[in-house]
Amino acid sequence: YISLGNVRYRQENYEDALALYKKAASIDNNETSIDPTHVIAYNNIGNILYKQNNLDEAITYYKKAISINPEYVYSYINLANILANQNKFEEAIGHYEKALSIESEIAERYYVSRIHKNLGTVLKKIGKIKEGEQHIQEALRLDSENTKLQKDTSSNKQ
């Protein structure tokens, strides 16, 4: 169900993707056994709800994913992004920092650099300019060839 849900998601058929992810999350869902793939289903449900601007429900699903697997870094990133957009900066910072602490799970430098970039942006918004700049510089160091990241970080210097 998750793979088919991913196909529907990429096709921007969010209603079908949502139904498939919910089906995946409900298979054998009982108190004694939680399938580790449920974390992906819950995270992806959160992604769809985020796209549909249902932020509170998306937060609920990201937190459920984290409760199933506290080492699933993507749910921390997604949750932090929503919180930052809601100006809940301190809470967002905690989730970005947790995502960085699970860095070993992140296979791609892109994700680590985006976490540093987002964390740096949030830190600067709460007045921690120097600490924010350090994270932004780390983002650029990790992904120096990413022109979108370079553009994003240069616009943050204002």
C-alpha positions as CSV (number, residue, x, y, z in Angstrom):
1,Y,0.0,0.0,0.0
2,I,2.8,2.4,0.8
3,S,4.5,2.0,-2.6
4,L,1.2,2.5,-4.4
5,G,0.5,5.5,-2.2
6,N,3.9,6.9,-3.1
7,V,2.9,6.6,-6.8
8,R,-0.4,8.4,-6.2
9,Y,1.4,11.1,-4.2
10,R,3.9,11.8,-7.0
11,Q,0.9,12.0,-9.3
12,E,-0.6,14.6,-6.9
13,N,-3.6,12.3,-6.4
14,Y,-3.6,13.0,-2.7
15,E,-7.0,11.5,-1.8
16,D,-6.0,8.1,-3.2
17,A,-2.6,8.3,-1.7
18,L,-4.1,9.2,1.7
19,A,-6.5,6.3,1.5
20,L,-3.6,3.9,0.7
21,Y,-1.4,5.2,3.5
22,K,-4.2,4.9,6.0
23,K,-4.8,1.4,4.8
24,A,-1.1,0.6,5.2
25,A,-1.1,2.1,8.7
26,S,-4.2,0.0,9.7
27,I,-2.9,-3.4,8.7
28,D,-2.3,-5.5,11.9
29,N,-2.5,-2.3,13.9
30,N,-2.9,-3.5,17.5
31,E,-1.3,-2.8,20.8
32,T,1.1,-5.8,20.8
33,S,2.6,-5.5,17.3
34,I,3.3,-2.4,15.3
35,D,4.8,-2.9,11.9
36,P,7.8,-0.6,11.4
37,T,6.5,0.4,8.0
38,H,3.6,2.2,9.8
39,V,6.1,5.0,10.6
40,I,6.4,5.7,6.8
41,A,2.6,5.5,6.4
42,Y,2.0,8.0,9.3
43,N,4.7,10.3,8.0
44,N,3.3,10.3,4.5
45,I,-0.2,10.9,5.8
46,G,1.3,13.9,7.6
47,N,2.8,15.1,4.3
48,I,-0.5,15.0,2.5
49,L,-2.3,16.8,5.3
50,Y,0.4,19.4,5.2
51,K,-0.1,19.9,1.5
52,Q,-3.9,20.2,2.2
53,N,-3.1,22.9,4.8
54,N,-4.5,20.7,7.6
55,L,-1.5,21.5,9.8
56,D,-2.9,20.4,13.2
57,E,-3.8,17.0,11.9
58,A,-0.4,16.7,10.1
59,I,1.3,17.4,13.4
60,T,-0.6,14.6,15.0
61,Y,0.5,12.1,12.4
62,Y,4.1,13.2,12.5
63,K,4.1,12.8,16.3
64,K,2.5,9.4,15.9
65,A,5.3,8.4,13.5
66,I,7.9,9.6,16.0
67,S,6.2,7.6,18.8
68,I,6.4,4.4,16.6
69,N,10.0,5.0,15.7
70,P,11.9,7.8,17.5
71,E,14.8,7.4,15.1
72,Y,12.8,8.1,12.0
73,V,14.5,11.5,11.1
74,Y,12.1,12.6,8.4
75,S,9.1,13.0,10.8
76,Y,11.2,15.3,13.0
77,I,12.1,17.4,9.9
78,N,8.6,17.6,8.7
79,L,7.2,18.5,12.2
80,A,9.9,21.1,12.7
81,N,9.1,22.7,9.3
82,I,5.4,23.1,10.2
83,L,6.2,24.5,13.6
84,A,8.7,27.0,12.1
85,N,6.0,28.1,9.6
86,Q,3.6,28.6,12.6
87,N,6.3,30.8,14.3
88,K,6.7,28.1,17.1
89,F,10.5,28.6,16.8
90,E,11.7,27.1,20.0
91,E,9.7,23.9,19.5
92,A,10.9,23.8,15.9
93,I,14.5,24.2,17.0
94,G,14.2,21.1,19.3
95,H,13.0,19.0,16.5
96,Y,15.6,20.2,14.0
97,E,18.3,19.5,16.6
98,K,16.9,16.0,17.2
99,A,16.9,15.4,13.5
100,L,20.6,16.3,13.4
101,S,21.3,14.0,16.3
102,I,20.0,11.1,14.2
103,E,22.2,12.2,11.3
104,S,23.6,8.7,10.8
105,E,20.2,7.7,9.3
106,I,20.3,10.5,6.8
107,A,21.9,9.0,3.7
108,E,21.9,12.1,1.6
109,R,23.9,15.3,2.4
110,Y,20.9,17.2,0.9
111,Y,18.8,16.4,4.0
112,V,21.5,17.2,6.5
113,S,22.2,20.5,4.7
114,R,18.5,21.4,4.6
115,I,18.2,20.7,8.3
116,H,21.1,23.1,9.0
117,K,19.7,25.7,6.6
118,N,16.2,25.5,8.2
119,L,17.6,25.5,11.8
120,G,19.9,28.4,10.9
121,T,16.9,30.4,9.6
122,V,14.8,29.8,12.7
123,L,17.7,30.6,15.0
124,K,18.2,33.9,13.2
125,K,14.4,34.7,13.5
126,I,14.7,34.5,17.3
127,G,17.8,36.7,17.4
128,K,20.5,34.0,17.6
129,I,22.2,35.5,14.5
130,K,25.7,34.0,15.1
131,E,24.4,30.5,15.8
132,G,22.1,30.7,12.9
133,E,24.9,31.8,10.5
134,Q,27.0,28.9,11.7
135,H,24.2,26.4,10.7
136,I,23.7,28.2,7.3
137,Q,27.5,28.0,6.6
138,E,27.4,24.3,7.5
139,A,24.5,23.8,5.1
140,L,26.6,25.4,2.3
141,R,29.7,23.4,3.2
142,L,27.7,20.1,3.0
143,D,26.0,20.9,-0.2
144,S,28.1,23.6,-1.9
145,E,26.9,22.6,-5.4
146,N,23.2,23.1,-4.7
147,T,22.4,26.4,-6.4
148,K,18.9,26.5,-4.8
149,L,20.4,26.2,-1.4
150,Q,22.9,29.0,-2.2
151,K,20.1,31.2,-3.4
152,D,18.0,30.4,-0.3
153,T,20.8,31.1,2.1
154,S,21.8,34.4,0.4
155,S,18.2,35.6,0.7
156,N,18.4,34.8,4.4
157,K,21.2,37.2,5.0
158,Q,19.0,40.2,4.7
